[in-house]
Amino acid sequence: MEALIAILNGIVGKGNVLLNEPMSKHTTFEIGGPAEVMVTPETADEVAEVVKACNEAGVAWRVLGNGSDLLVSDEGVGGVVIQLLDKFNGLHVHGNVIAAMAGATNAQVAEAAQAAGLAGYEFACGIPGTIGGAAIMNAGAYDGQFADAATEVLCCTPEGEFALVFREEADWTYRHSMMSDEGYIVLGVIFELTEDDPDAIQARMDDLQERRSSKQPLEMPSAGSTFKRPEGYFAGKLIQDAGLRGYSVGGAQVSTKHTGFVVNTGGATAADVRQLISDVQAAVEKEFGVKLEPEVRFWE
């Protein structure tokens, strides 16, 4: 690892290589032990070089955006975490096209689209993650989904090579993509949107934000919706009907505002959250025969 760190310093610059970085600082749950090494590349070429260096050293790597759907273990994670966020967030608007780097947030893209009078990404204005994560999981809300707006995705393969994935190849379905299956790193996305009145777009965004803030516990640390939507059901409704509103384990709690969310009420550990999720799954399956699948990703 010492030799790899020296190589990483050469690729991204010493200031962009962090050792034993607390993951609680980089997840919206505000939970997680240290990452052995975290790197913050600034270009696509740097990402590819980092991946190749890790592969050659036999060191595991993983990718982090805004950490908005992530639960990191209390012990932290070994290997290298490649963070694509503030230093990887450029975007450019040309006509009805927006080109955005993977670290740009959904809110940034939605706001840039609104300012340019481009409709089609309003649904994502309140989704807290990056467009890299949104591309991987086909993020969606309020009858909109990533697949409706994106046309091309620039990726880095697990081997450190560049790949361009077009919409028809991405295999976007509910919380799924080909990029996820193949372990691709999303580097950037091309969106093709529709011209519309900026004020009308802003009004729709304001409405969605109001609906989100009135129903979801945005004031508390969480990883968003904890469970995927089971076919024919709503996870929050099942959890509520199982009598689990406000159920807690340590500092982790089923939100009293929206039972589809698990929140950190203060000092929650990853172990608390994992136990609570397991308890909720068991109770819902016992009561309704439905297996809830977590939407939150777990890093051990």
KEKE-3310 file (N, C-alpha, C; in steps of 0.2 Angstrom, whole numbers, plus 5000, padded with zeros to 4 digits):
npx = (5004:5010:5019:5009:5002:5012:5012:4999:5000:5008:4999:4987:4991:4998:4990:4977:4976:4970:4972:4966:4953:4938:4923:4911:4911:4908:4896:4878:4871:4879:4888:4900:4916:4934:4941:4954:4962:4958:4955:4954:4951:4953:4951:4945:4955:4964:4956:4955:4969:4971:4963:4970:4982:4978:4973:4985:4993:4985:4976:4960:4947:4934:4920:4914:4902:4891:4888:4875:4867:4872:4879:4891:4902:4906:4919:4925:4933:4944:4958:4956:4946:4938:4934:4922:4916:4916:4927:4925:4915:4911:4900:4892:4882:4874:4864:4850:4857:4865:4881:4888:4899:4903:4903:4894:4880:4863:4854:4862:4862:4849:4846:4854:4848:4836:4839:4843:4832:4827:4818:4814:4822:4818:4812:4822:4827:4828:4834:4847:4859:4874:4875:4882:4880:4866:4865:4870:4860:4848:4841:4826:4810:4794:4787:4797:4812:4830:4833:4825:4830:4844:4856:4869:4882:4898:4910:4922:4930:4931:4944:4951:4949:4941:4924:4910:4893:4878:4861:4852:4859:4861:4852:4843:4833:4821:4830:4842:4855:4865:4878:4880:4879:4891:4901:4905:4913:4905:4909:4904:4890:4878:4864:4849:4837:4821:4816:4808:4798:4808:4802:4791:4797:4804:4793:4788:4798:4799:4787:4789:4799:4793:4783:4792:4799:4789:4785:4795:4809:4819:4827:4835:4849:4850:4849:4841:4827:4825:4822:4819:4805:4793:4786:4769:4767:4770:4784:4785:4772:4769:4778:4774:4761:4765:4767:4778:4782:4793:4800:4815:4833:4846:4854:4847:4832:4816:4809:4797:4791:4791:4789:4796:4809:4825:4832:4846:4846:4855:4871:4870:4876:4883:4880:4869:4860:4860:4855:4842:4836:4836:4827:4816:4814:4811:4799:4790:4790:4785:4772:4766:4771:4780:4796:4807:4819:4834:4837:4848:4865:4878:4894:4907)
npy = (4994:5006:5009:5010:5021:5031:5031:5035:5048:5054:5053:5060:5071:5075:5082:5077:5065:5056:5049:5037:5043:5049:5041:5045:5058:5059:5054:5055:5049:5051:5042:5030:5022:5024:5027:5018:5023:5038:5045:5060:5062:5074:5073:5063:5056:5054:5047:5034:5031:5030:5018:5009:5008:5004:4991:4985:4985:4976:4980:4983:4994:5006:5017:5033:5045:5057:5050:5047:5036:5027:5016:5014:5003:5003:5000:5005:5005:4995:4997:5007:5022:5030:5046:5055:5070:5086:5090:5086:5090:5098:5106:5109:5119:5118:5123:5113:5103:5096:5093:5085:5082:5067:5070:5081:5087:5081:5091:5102:5100:5101:5114:5121:5117:5123:5137:5138:5137:5124:5109:5093:5088:5091:5083:5077:5087:5087:5076:5069:5064:5062:5064:5054:5043:5043:5039:5026:5019:5022:5034:5040:5050:5056:5052:5054:5049:5045:5039:5044:5056:5056:5053:5048:5040:5042:5031:5023:5007:4993:4989:5000:5007:5017:5019:5022:5023:5021:5027:5016:5005:5005:4998:5003:5000:4999:5005:5001:4997:4993:4998:4996:4982:4979:4984:4997:5013:5029:5043:5054:5062:5064:5074:5076:5088:5097:5112:5125:5137:5146:5151:5143:5130:5132:5134:5121:5114:5120:5116:5102:5102:5107:5097:5086:5091:5092:5079:5071:5066:5077:5085:5077:5066:5054:5040:5042:5035:5019:5006:4997:4999:4987:4976:4980:4985:4998:5002:5010:5011:4997:4996:5005:4999:4988:4992:4999:5013:5025:5015:5010:5007:5009:5023:5024:5025:5021:5033:5045:5053:5049:5033:5025:5029:5027:5035:5044:5048:5053:5050:5037:5020:5011:4997:4999:5003:4993:4982:4987:4988:4974:4970:4977:4971:4957:4959:4964:4954:4943:4948:4952:4944:4949:4952:4964:4973:4981:4998:5005:5005:4994:4996:4986)
npz = (5000:5004:4993:4983:4987:4985:4971:4968:4973:4964:4953:4956:4964:4979:4988:4985:4990:5003:5019:5030:5031:5038:5035:5039:5037:5024:5020:5019:5029:5039:5045:5048:5048:5045:5029:5021:5011:5002:4987:4977:4962:4948:4934:4920:4915:4926:4934:4927:4927:4941:4944:4936:4942:4955:4952:4947:4958:4965:4974:4981:4975:4976:4972:4976:4978:4982:4993:4997:4997:5005:5017:5028:5036:5054:5056:5046:5029:5019:5007:4992:4991:4978:4976:4968:4966:4972:4966:4953:4946:4935:4922:4907:4896:4881:4868:4868:4876:4889:4896:4909:4922:4932:4946:4948:4956:4956:4959:4955:4941:4938:4941:4932:4921:4922:4922:4909:4903:4900:4900:4909:4918:4930:4940:4947:4955:4969:4973:4982:4978:4966:4948:4943:4952:4950:4937:4938:4946:4940:4945:4951:4953:4958:4946:4936:4928:4927:4915:4906:4902:4900:4887:4883:4891:4898:4903:4914:4913:4924:4921:4918:4906:4894:4890:4880:4884:4876:4877:4873:4876:4889:4897:4907:4920:4934:4947:4942:4931:4916:4918:4932:4933:4926:4933:4930:4931:4931:4922:4916:4909:4895:4893:4885:4883:4884:4877:4887:4896:4908:4920:4922:4923:4935:4943:4944:4949:4962:4967:4968:4977:4988:4990:4993:5005:5014:5016:5018:5029:5029:5037:5045:5046:5034:5022:5012:5004:5011:5007:4992:4981:4983:4971:4968:4980:4993:5001:5013:5017:5020:5031:5040:5042:5048:5061:5064:5064:5070:5077:5085:5085:5095:5090:5078:5068:5063:5053:5060:5052:5039:5035:5026:5027:5036:5049:5056:5072:5080:5084:5079:5075:5061:5064:5072:5062:5053:5060:5063:5050:5047:5057:5053:5040:5044:5051:5042:5033:5040:5044:5031:5021:5012:5005:5009:5000:5002:4997:5001:5000:5006:5013:5018)
capx = (5000:5014:5021:5003:5001:5017:5010:4993:5002:5010:4994:4982:4994:4998:4984:4971:4976:4969:4973:4961:4948:4932:4918:4905:4911:4906:4889:4872:4869:4884:4890:4905:4923:4939:4943:4961:4965:4953:4958:4949:4954:4950:4950:4944:4962:4966:4952:4958:4976:4970:4960:4975:4987:4976:4973:4992:4995:4981:4972:4953:4945:4927:4919:4910:4899:4889:4887:4868:4863:4877:4880:4898:4903:4909:4926:4928:4934:4951:4959:4956:4940:4939:4928:4920:4912:4917:4933:4924:4908:4910:4895:4892:4875:4875:4858:4846:4861:4869:4886:4889:4904:4899:4902:4889:4874:4857:4852:4866:4860:4842:4846:4857:4843:4831:4842:4844:4825:4827:4814:4815:4826:4815:4811:4828:4830:4828:4837:4853:4866:4877:4873:4886:4876:4859:4866:4871:4854:4842:4837:4819:4806:4788:4786:4802:4818:4836:4833:4821:4834:4851:4857:4875:4886:4905:4912:4928:4928:4935:4951:4954:4948:4935:4918:4904:4887:4872:4854:4849:4864:4862:4848:4840:4826:4820:4836:4847:4858:4871:4884:4880:4881:4897:4906:4908:4913:4902:4913:4900:4883:4875:4857:4845:4831:4817:4815:4802:4799:4811:4798:4787:4801:4805:4787:4787:4804:4797:4781:4792:4803:4788:4781:4797:4801:4783:4783:4801:4813:4825:4830:4838:4853:4848:4852:4835:4823:4829:4820:4816:4798:4791:4781:4763:4766:4774:4788:4783:4765:4770:4782:4769:4755:4767:4767:4785:4784:4797:4804:4822:4839:4852:4852:4844:4825:4811:4806:4790:4788:4790:4791:4801:4816:4828:4836:4851:4843:4861:4876:4869:4881:4881:4877:4862:4856:4859:4850:4835:4834:4835:4821:4810:4813:4808:4793:4786:4789:4780:4766:4763:4774:4784:4803:4809:4826:4837:4840:4854:4871:4882:4901:4910)
capy = (5000:5012:5010:5012:5028:5036:5032:5039:5055:5056:5054:5065:5076:5073:5085:5074:5058:5056:5043:5036:5048:5046:5041:5049:5065:5059:5050:5058:5046:5054:5036:5026:5022:5027:5024:5017:5028:5041:5049:5064:5064:5080:5072:5057:5052:5053:5041:5028:5030:5027:5012:5004:5008:4999:4984:4983:4984:4971:4983:4984:5001:5008:5023:5037:5051:5061:5046:5048:5030:5022:5014:5012:5000:5006:4998:5008:5001:4995:4999:5014:5025:5035:5050:5059:5075:5093:5091:5082:5092:5103:5105:5114:5119:5120:5122:5109:5098:5097:5089:5085:5077:5063:5073:5086:5084:5081:5098:5107:5099:5103:5121:5123:5116:5128:5143:5138:5135:5117:5105:5086:5085:5094:5077:5076:5093:5086:5069:5072:5061:5065:5061:5047:5038:5043:5035:5019:5016:5025:5037:5043:5053:5060:5050:5055:5044:5047:5036:5049:5063:5055:5049:5045:5040:5041:5027:5019:5000:4990:4988:5007:5009:5022:5016:5026:5019:5025:5025:5010:5000:5006:4994:5006:4998:5001:5005:4996:4998:4989:5000:4993:4975:4978:4988:5003:5020:5034:5049:5060:5061:5069:5075:5080:5091:5101:5120:5127:5143:5145:5152:5137:5125:5134:5133:5114:5112:5123:5111:5096:5103:5108:5090:5082:5093:5091:5072:5067:5069:5080:5088:5072:5062:5047:5038:5043:5029:5014:5000:4997:4998:4980:4976:4980:4988:5004:5000:5014:5008:4991:4997:5008:4995:4983:4995:5001:5020:5027:5010:5012:5003:5014:5030:5023:5025:5022:5040:5046:5058:5045:5026:5022:5031:5026:5041:5044:5053:5056:5045:5030:5017:5006:4991:5000:5003:4986:4978:4990:4986:4967:4969:4979:4966:4952:4960:4965:4948:4940:4951:4952:4939:4953:4953:4971:4973:4988:5002:5008:5001:4993:4995:4983)
capz = (5000:5004:4986:4979:4989:4982:4964:4968:4974:4957:4948:4957:4968:4986:4992:4984:4993:5011:5023:5036:5031:5041:5030:5042:5034:5017:5019:5021:5035:5044:5049:5044:5050:5040:5022:5022:5007:4998:4982:4974:4955:4945:4927:4918:4914:4932:4937:4924:4930:4948:4943:4933:4948:4960:4949:4946:4965:4969:4980:4980:4975:4975:4970:4981:4975:4988:4999:4999:4997:5007:5024:5029:5042:5059:5056:5040:5023:5017:5000:4990:4989:4973:4977:4962:4969:4971:4961:4947:4945:4929:4918:4901:4893:4874:4865:4873:4878:4895:4897:4916:4925:4937:4953:4948:4959:4953:4960:4950:4934:4937:4942:4926:4915:4923:4920:4902:4900:4898:4905:4909:4924:4937:4945:4951:4959:4976:4974:4985:4975:4960:4942:4943:4956:4947:4931:4940:4948:4936:4950:4949:4958:4955:4939:4931:4929:4924:4908:4902:4901:4898:4881:4883:4898:4898:4909:4915:4915:4929:4919:4918:4899:4893:4887:4879:4884:4874:4880:4871:4879:4896:4901:4913:4923:4941:4951:4939:4924:4914:4921:4938:4932:4924:4938:4927:4934:4927:4922:4913:4906:4891:4893:4880:4886:4880:4879:4890:4900:4914:4926:4922:4925:4942:4947:4945:4954:4968:4969:4970:4983:4994:4992:4996:5012:5018:5018:5020:5035:5026:5042:5049:5042:5032:5016:5008:5004:5014:5004:4985:4981:4981:4966:4970:4986:4994:5007:5018:5019:5024:5037:5044:5044:5053:5067:5065:5064:5076:5080:5085:5088:5096:5087:5071:5069:5057:5053:5062:5047:5033:5037:5021:5029:5042:5051:5062:5077:5084:5086:5077:5072:5056:5067:5074:5056:5050:5065:5062:5044:5048:5061:5049:5035:5047:5054:5036:5029:5045:5044:5025:5017:5007:5007:5007:4998:5004:4992:5003:4998:5012:5012:5024)
cpx = (5004:5017:5015:5002:5006:5015:5004:4995:5004:5004:4989:4985:4993:4992:4977:4971:4975:4969:4969:4956:4941:4926:4912:4905:4909:4900:4884:4870:4874:4887:4896:4912:4928:4940:4951:4965:4959:4957:4953:4952:4950:4948:4948:4950:4965:4962:4954:4965:4975:4968:4966:4980:4985:4976:4980:4995:4991:4977:4965:4952:4937:4926:4913:4908:4898:4888:4880:4864:4867:4878:4887:4899:4907:4917:4929:4929:4942:4952:4958:4949:4941:4933:4927:4914:4914:4922:4931:4917:4906:4904:4894:4885:4877:4868:4853:4850:4865:4874:4888:4894:4900:4898:4897:4883:4868:4854:4855:4864:4853:4842:4849:4852:4838:4833:4842:4837:4825:4823:4816:4819:4824:4814:4816:4831:4831:4832:4845:4859:4868:4874:4876:4882:4869:4859:4866:4864:4848:4838:4831:4815:4800:4787:4791:4808:4824:4836:4829:4825:4841:4851:4864:4879:4893:4907:4919:4927:4933:4943:4954:4953:4942:4930:4913:4898:4881:4866:4852:4853:4864:4857:4845:4833:4826:4826:4841:4849:4863:4877:4885:4882:4888:4903:4909:4908:4910:4906:4909:4894:4881:4868:4855:4839:4827:4816:4808:4803:4802:4807:4793:4791:4802:4799:4786:4792:4802:4791:4784:4796:4798:4785:4786:4798:4795:4782:4789:4805:4820:4830:4835:4843:4850:4851:4846:4831:4827:4828:4818:4809:4796:4785:4774:4761:4771:4778:4786:4777:4766:4773:4777:4764:4758:4769:4774:4787:4787:4801:4812:4827:4844:4849:4849:4836:4821:4808:4799:4787:4786:4793:4796:4808:4818:4833:4841:4848:4849:4865:4874:4875:4878:4878:4870:4857:4855:4854:4843:4832:4832:4828:4815:4808:4809:4801:4788:4785:4784:4773:4762:4766:4778:4791:4805:4817:4828:4839:4846:4859:4875:4889:4904:4918)
cpy = (5006:5014:5013:5020:5033:5036:5036:5047:5058:5057:5060:5071:5074:5076:5082:5066:5059:5049:5043:5041:5045:5046:5044:5056:5065:5055:5055:5055:5048:5048:5033:5027:5025:5023:5023:5022:5031:5046:5053:5066:5070:5079:5065:5052:5050:5047:5035:5026:5027:5020:5007:5003:5003:4992:4981:4981:4978:4974:4985:4992:5001:5015:5027:5043:5056:5057:5046:5042:5024:5022:5011:5009:5004:5006:5002:5003:5001:4997:5006:5016:5031:5040:5055:5064:5082:5094:5088:5084:5097:5101:5111:5113:5122:5118:5118:5103:5100:5092:5090:5080:5073:5066:5079:5083:5085:5088:5103:5106:5102:5111:5124:5123:5122:5135:5144:5137:5128:5112:5097:5083:5088:5089:5076:5081:5092:5079:5071:5069:5065:5061:5055:5042:5037:5039:5027:5016:5019:5029:5040:5046:5056:5058:5051:5050:5046:5045:5040:5055:5061:5051:5046:5045:5038:5037:5025:5012:4998:4989:4995:5009:5013:5018:5021:5022:5023:5022:5018:5004:5000:5001:4996:5003:5001:5000:5001:4999:4993:4991:4997:4986:4974:4981:4994:5009:5025:5040:5055:5058:5066:5069:5079:5082:5095:5108:5121:5134:5142:5146:5146:5131:5126:5132:5125:5111:5114:5118:5105:5096:5103:5101:5086:5084:5092:5084:5068:5070:5072:5083:5084:5068:5055:5046:5038:5037:5023:5007:5002:4996:4991:4980:4975:4983:4995:5002:5004:5012:5002:4991:5000:5003:4989:4986:4998:5008:5022:5021:5011:5007:5008:5020:5030:5022:5025:5029:5040:5050:5054:5038:5023:5024:5029:5032:5040:5050:5056:5050:5038:5027:5013:5000:4993:5000:4997:4982:4981:4988:4978:4966:4971:4974:4960:4953:4961:4958:4943:4942:4951:4948:4943:4954:4960:4970:4980:4991:5005:5003:5000:4992:4992:4983)
cpz = (5000:4997:4982:4981:4986:4974:4964:4969:4968:4952:4950:4962:4975:4990:4991:4986:5001:5014:5029:5037:5033:5036:5032:5039:5027:5015:5022:5028:5041:5049:5045:5047:5044:5034:5023:5017:5003:4993:4979:4967:4952:4937:4926:4917:4921:4935:4934:4926:4937:4948:4941:4939:4953:4958:4949:4953:4969:4974:4977:4980:4974:4974:4974:4977:4981:4994:5001:4999:5000:5015:5025:5035:5047:5059:5050:5034:5021:5009:4998:4988:4984:4974:4971:4964:4967:4966:4954:4945:4939:4925:4913:4898:4886:4870:4870:4876:4884:4896:4905:4918:4931:4944:4953:4952:4955:4953:4955:4943:4933:4937:4935:4921:4916:4921:4913:4899:4897:4903:4904:4914:4931:4942:4949:4955:4966:4978:4976:4982:4969:4954:4941:4946:4952:4941:4932:4942:4945:4941:4947:4955:4955:4947:4934:4933:4925:4917:4904:4899:4898:4891:4880:4890:4896:4904:4908:4917:4921:4928:4918:4910:4899:4889:4886:4879:4881:4877:4879:4874:4886:4901:4907:4915:4930:4945:4949:4932:4922:4917:4928:4938:4930:4928:4935:4932:4929:4928:4920:4910:4901:4892:4887:4882:4882:4882:4882:4894:4906:4920:4927:4925:4933:4946:4949:4950:4961:4971:4972:4976:4989:4996:4995:5004:5016:5020:5020:5025:5033:5031:5046:5044:5040:5025:5011:5009:5006:5010:4997:4986:4979:4976:4969:4977:4987:5001:5013:5021:5023:5030:5042:5047:5048:5060:5069:5065:5071:5080:5079:5087:5089:5094:5080:5073:5063:5058:5055:5056:5040:5034:5032:5022:5035:5043:5056:5067:5081:5086:5084:5074:5066:5058:5069:5067:5053:5054:5064:5055:5044:5052:5057:5043:5038:5049:5048:5033:5034:5044:5037:5020:5011:5010:5004:5006:4999:4997:4994:5002:5005:5010:5019:5023)
residu = (MET:GLU:ALA:LEU:ILE:ALA:ILE:LEU:ASN:GLY:ILE:VAL:GLY:LYS:GLY:ASN:VAL:LEU:LEU:ASN:GLU:PRO:MET:SER:LYS:HIS:THR:THR:PHE:GLU:ILE:GLY:GLY:PRO:ALA:GLU:VAL:MET:VAL:THR:PRO:GLU:THR:ALA:ASP:GLU:VAL:ALA:GLU:VAL:VAL:LYS:ALA:CYS:ASN:GLU:ALA:GLY:VAL:ALA:TRP:ARG:VAL:LEU:GLY:ASN:GLY:SER:ASP:LEU:LEU:VAL:SER:ASP:GLU:GLY:VAL:GLY:GLY:VAL:VAL:ILE:GLN:LEU:LEU:ASP:LYS:PHE:ASN:GLY:LEU:HIS:VAL:HIS:GLY:ASN:VAL:ILE:ALA:ALA:MET:ALA:GLY:ALA:THR:ASN:ALA:GLN:VAL:ALA:GLU:ALA:ALA:GLN:ALA:ALA:GLY:LEU:ALA:GLY:TYR:GLU:PHE:ALA:CYS:GLY:ILE:PRO:GLY:THR:ILE:GLY:GLY:ALA:ALA:ILE:MET:ASN:ALA:GLY:ALA:TYR:ASP:GLY:GLN:PHE:ALA:ASP:ALA:ALA:THR:GLU:VAL:LEU:CYS:CYS:THR:PRO:GLU:GLY:GLU:PHE:ALA:LEU:VAL:PHE:ARG:GLU:GLU:ALA:ASP:TRP:THR:TYR:ARG:HIS:SER:MET:MET:SER:ASP:GLU:GLY:TYR:ILE:VAL:LEU:GLY:VAL:ILE:PHE:GLU:LEU:THR:GLU:ASP:ASP:PRO:ASP:ALA:ILE:GLN:ALA:ARG:MET:ASP:ASP:LEU:GLN:GLU:ARG:ARG:SER:SER:LYS:GLN:PRO:LEU:GLU:MET:PRO:SER:ALA:GLY:SER:THR:PHE:LYS:ARG:PRO:GLU:GLY:TYR:PHE:ALA:GLY:LYS:LEU:ILE:GLN:ASP:ALA:GLY:LEU:ARG:GLY:TYR:SER:VAL:GLY:GLY:ALA:GLN:VAL:SER:THR:LYS:HIS:THR:GLY:PHE:VAL:VAL:ASN:THR:GLY:GLY:ALA:THR:ALA:ALA:ASP:VAL:ARG:GLN:LEU:ILE:SER:ASP:VAL:GLN:ALA:ALA:VAL:GLU:LYS:GLU:PHE:GLY:VAL:LYS:LEU:GLU:PRO:GLU:VAL:ARG:PHE:TRP:GLU)
# end
